[in-house]
Amino acid sequence: MKTRFNCGFSRKRTPRSQRADLKNAGELILGVLRMAAQDDGEMRSAMKLPQQARSQAPAECGKLGNEEQIGGFTLLEMIITLAIFVLLAAAVFGMLTGIIESTGTLQDNQNRTDQISALNAYLKKKLEGMPVASSLVSYQRGDGEGLVQNGIVYGTANYASVIDAKVQANGYYTLRLATFSTSGASGEPQDARTALVQDASSDDPSVVWTPLVKDIKTLDWKFLDFNQTQWVDLWTSSTKPNLVEFSMQPAGDLQLTTMDFWLPKIDTINLNATAQPSQPSQPKSP
């Protein structure tokens, strides 16, 4: 079976017309072929770069692998580098640790200095400002816990304070403060100074203490009366001493810290006493 294509030519057309039609058809076919060839060239050009990249990829990968193999580090070099880094880190860590310890030591020294200054100001205010009717005595608790005297009691019969040294578990001492007042007590009021001496000497657990300075290596009280020539360690007189010396050595300090206080003795004056009027002189008789 034959297939016949009808291209629009008529059997009745002349040979010249047929040749012109064939020429036009040929030119049309050539144009289409040229366009197809041009499109194929552009497609091949577009596909040429990926093909070149794929062809060059193994070579570039091999080149990169060779460069990495040439520029890499050996195990010995890595171990040496790691050892140097560890040494430098240890040196820096040691420096930082030393700086932190030095800062802590300086802070501790400053705290001790502040505590000693505050204690000196407090004792100066309380001892040198004692009223006329006040007194001061020292006491010893048991064997003194390694001290000649454990503290002092000062004040009046109505209100008194005690400064006591209590030994710690580590062998150092804590300087502490307690007060006692007889105001509002029922019955016959007790002398506040006598009550505090008894409570502090027996270390009565009912006494409420306020710590002043902790971790003291050693401390000592001394007293002087101007009528005497030597300092005494214990003061049991009913009168106040003229001078009180307190020395202490906090833990961490190499020297003693000494505080001296002057207690002026003031005599009472009876303001109610009136002076007797002087008698007028009698005229002499002639």
C-alpha positions in Angstrom: 0.0 0.0 0.0 1.4 3.3 -1.0 0.9 6.5 0.9 0.5 9.6 -1.2 1.3 13.1 0.3 -0.7 16.0 -1.0 1.6 19.0 -0.8 -1.0 21.3 -2.4 0.3 20.9 -6.0 -2.2 20.6 -8.8 -1.8 18.2 -11.7 -2.9 20.8 -14.0 0.0 23.2 -13.1 2.8 23.8 -15.6 6.3 22.4 -15.2 7.7 25.9 -14.6 5.3 26.5 -11.8 6.2 23.1 -10.3 9.9 23.9 -10.4 9.2 27.2 -8.6 7.2 25.5 -6.0 9.9 22.8 -5.5 12.5 25.5 -5.2 10.5 27.4 -2.5 9.9 24.1 -0.7 13.6 23.3 -0.8 14.5 26.7 0.5 11.9 26.3 3.3 13.4 22.9 4.2 16.9 24.3 4.2 15.9 27.2 6.5 14.3 24.7 8.9 17.5 22.6 8.8 19.6 25.6 9.4 17.5 26.7 12.4 17.7 23.1 13.7 21.5 23.0 13.3 21.8 26.4 15.1 19.7 25.2 18.0 21.7 22.0 18.2 25.0 24.0 18.3 23.7 26.1 21.1 22.5 23.0 23.0 25.9 21.4 22.5 27.6 24.6 23.7 25.4 24.7 26.8 26.2 21.0 27.5 29.9 21.4 26.9 30.7 23.2 30.2 29.2 20.5 32.5 31.0 17.8 30.5 34.3 19.7 30.9 33.7 20.1 34.6 32.9 16.4 34.9 36.0 15.5 32.9 38.2 17.9 35.0 36.7 16.9 38.4 38.8 13.7 38.9 42.0 15.6 38.0 41.2 18.5 40.3 40.2 16.1 43.1 43.5 14.2 42.7 45.4 17.5 42.7 43.6 18.6 45.9 44.3 15.3 47.5 48.0 15.7 46.6 48.1 19.2 48.0 46.4 18.1 51.3 48.8 15.2 51.6 51.8 17.5 51.1 50.6 20.3 53.4 49.3 18.1 56.3 50.7 17.5 59.8 52.3 14.3 61.0 51.4 12.6 64.3 54.7 13.7 65.9 54.1 17.3 65.0 50.6 17.1 66.5 51.9 15.6 69.7 54.6 18.3 70.0 52.0 21.0 69.4 49.7 19.5 72.0 52.5 19.3 74.5 53.4 23.0 74.0 49.7 24.0 74.3 49.4 22.0 77.6 52.6 23.7 79.0 51.3 27.2 78.1 47.9 26.4 79.5 49.4 25.2 82.8 51.6 28.4 83.0 48.6 30.6 82.4 46.5 28.7 84.9 49.2 29.0 87.5 49.4 32.7 87.0 45.7 33.1 87.3 45.6 31.0 90.4 48.4 33.1 92.0 46.6 36.3 91.1 43.3 35.0 92.6 45.1 33.9 95.8 46.9 37.2 96.1 43.7 39.1 95.6 42.1 36.9 98.4 45.0 37.6 100.7 44.8 41.3 100.1 41.1 41.3 100.7 41.5 39.3 104.0 44.2 41.8 105.2 41.9 44.7 104.3 39.0 43.1 106.2 41.2 42.6 109.3 42.4 46.2 109.1 38.8 47.4 108.9 37.8 45.2 111.9 40.7 46.4 114.0 39.9 50.1 113.2 36.2 49.6 114.1 37.1 47.8 117.3 39.5 50.6 118.3 36.9 53.3 117.6 34.3 51.3 119.6 36.5 50.8 122.7 37.7 54.4 122.6 34.1 55.6 122.6 32.9 53.3 125.4 35.9 53.3 127.7 36.8 57.0 127.5 33.2 58.0 127.7 32.3 56.0 130.8 30.1 57.9 133.2 31.3 59.1 136.7 29.5 56.3 138.6 30.9 53.5 136.4 33.7 51.1 137.1 35.8 48.5 135.3 37.0 45.1 136.4 38.8 42.2 134.7 38.1 38.5 135.2 39.5 35.0 134.4 37.4 32.0 133.4 38.7 28.8 134.9 42.4 28.5 133.8 42.0 31.4 131.4 41.9 29.2 128.3 45.5 30.1 127.7 45.0 33.8 128.6 45.9 35.8 131.7 42.4 37.3 131.7 39.4 36.5 129.5 37.9 39.9 129.4 36.6 43.1 131.1 33.3 44.2 132.5 32.6 48.0 132.6 29.5 50.1 133.2 27.2 51.2 136.0 25.0 49.3 138.4 22.1 49.6 136.0 23.8 48.9 132.7 27.0 47.1 132.0 28.9 45.5 129.1 31.4 42.7 128.9 34.1 42.1 126.3 35.1 38.5 126.4 37.6 36.2 124.6 36.4 32.7 123.8 38.6 30.0 122.4 37.6 28.4 119.1 38.0 24.9 117.9 41.1 25.7 115.9 42.9 27.2 118.9 42.3 30.9 118.0 40.0 33.2 119.9 36.9 35.1 119.2 36.4 38.5 120.8 32.7 39.0 121.6 30.4 41.5 123.3 27.4 41.1 125.6 25.3 43.6 127.6 23.1 43.4 130.7 20.5 45.8 132.0 18.6 45.7 135.3 15.9 48.1 134.2 12.5 46.5 134.5 13.7 43.7 136.7 11.3 42.5 139.4 12.3 42.7 143.0 15.5 44.1 144.3 17.6 45.0 141.3 20.9 43.3 140.9 24.1 45.1 140.1 24.6 44.6 136.3 28.4 44.5 136.6 28.3 41.7 139.2 25.8 39.7 137.2 27.9 40.0 134.0 31.1 38.9 135.8 29.3 35.8 137.1 27.8 34.9 133.8 31.0 35.5 131.8 33.2 33.7 134.3 30.9 30.6 134.2 30.3 30.9 130.4 26.5 31.0 131.0 24.8 29.7 127.8 21.9 32.1 128.3 24.1 35.1 127.6 23.6 36.4 124.0 27.0 37.2 122.5 27.8 39.4 119.5 31.1 38.5 117.8 33.5 41.4 117.2 36.7 39.9 115.8 37.4 36.2 115.0 40.6 34.2 114.5 42.8 36.0 117.0 46.1 34.3 117.9 46.6 36.0 121.2 45.2 39.0 123.2 45.9 40.7 126.5 44.7 43.5 128.7 46.8 45.6 130.9 45.9 48.4 133.4 47.8 51.3 135.0 47.0 53.6 137.9 49.0 56.8 138.1 49.7 56.1 141.8 51.5 52.9 140.7 54.6 52.6 138.6 53.9 49.2 136.9 51.2 47.8 134.6 49.0 45.1 136.1 47.4 42.2 134.3 44.3 41.9 136.5 42.2 44.8 137.7 39.9 44.2 140.6 39.8 47.6 142.3 36.5 49.4 142.7 38.0 52.5 141.1 38.8 52.9 137.4 42.4 52.6 136.1 43.8 55.7 134.4 45.1 53.8 131.4 43.9 50.6 129.7 46.0 48.8 127.1 44.6 46.2 124.8 46.9 44.2 122.5 45.9 41.5 120.0 47.4 39.6 117.1 45.0 38.4 114.5 45.7 35.3 112.4 47.7 36.3 109.4 49.4 39.3 111.0 53.0 39.1 112.1 52.9 41.9 114.7 50.8 42.8 117.6 48.2 45.6 117.4 48.2 47.7 120.6 45.4 50.1 121.6 45.7 52.5 124.5 42.8 54.3 126.2 42.8 57.0 128.8 40.1 56.8 131.4 39.9 60.2 133.2 38.8 60.1 136.8 36.0 62.6 137.5 34.9 63.4 141.0 31.2 64.0 141.6 30.0 67.4 142.7 26.9 67.9 144.9 25.0 70.6 143.2 22.3 70.6 145.9 24.7 71.7 148.6 24.4 75.4 149.3 27.2 77.5 150.7 26.7 78.8 154.2 26.3 82.7 154.3 29.1 84.4 155.9 28.4 86.0 159.3 28.9 89.8 159.3 31.8 90.9 161.5 30.8 92.5 164.8 32.1 96.0 165.3 34.7 96.3 168.0 33.7 98.2 171.1 35.7 101.3 171.8 
